[in-house]
């Protein structure tokens, strides 16, 4: 008797899983394609301010009204300081001028909110020479990222 009850519940469960409303399917499969590009190529030396350029696209078009918060810190001193910077809209992208007090491995964290997007991408970048701990960290981070085969934009 227990076999039959189990069989009936299994069939009901599996048939319930296949009944998906088309609007629910569309809601989760027809999301806007969003891209966030954090460009640190203008940051070339320490003891200066460097410009970070941020490009936010939805369906290939620049986003005009993103609410962005940018934090920067030296990766090995994450618990010592974490600076917040003002982000400004310039033409079809956003910019922020960040202080780079010393050579090393830096971490940028963004909080980006739009009508269709709520994301917190991060980016590591280097300025000048790295110390041994930063080199090991960066190597481990790159190995973990490539082994997992995952990416976030």
C-alpha positions, 0 to 999 in steps of 0.5 A: 500500500505504501508503494502505491501512495508513494507512486501517486505522490511522485506522479503528482509532484512531477506533473506539478513541476511541469505546469509552469505559467508562460508569464513566469517562464518569460519573467525569468528568461527574458531579463535585460542583458546588463554589463558593467565594465570597470576600467582602471587603465588610467591608474598607472602610479601611486601617490596620485589620484587615478580615474576609474571609468565605469560603463553600465549597459542594459541591452547594449545601451548606456544607463543614464540614471544608475545609483553607484557607490564606489569603495576602494582599498588596498587588498591586504589592508581590508580591515584598516581602511575602506574609502568611499568615492563620489561617482559622477556621470560624464557623457555616456559613462561614470567616473570617480577619482580615487587616491592611490597612496602606495604601490600594491594590489587594490580592490574596487567594490561597486554597488550599482542600482538601476530600475532593472539591476542591483549588482555589486561587482568587484575588481582587483587591480595593481599599481607598481610593485607587489609584495610577496603576500599580494603576489600569492593572493593574486595568484590564488585568486586567479587560480580559483576564478579560472578553476570554477569557470564562473563569472559575474558581470 
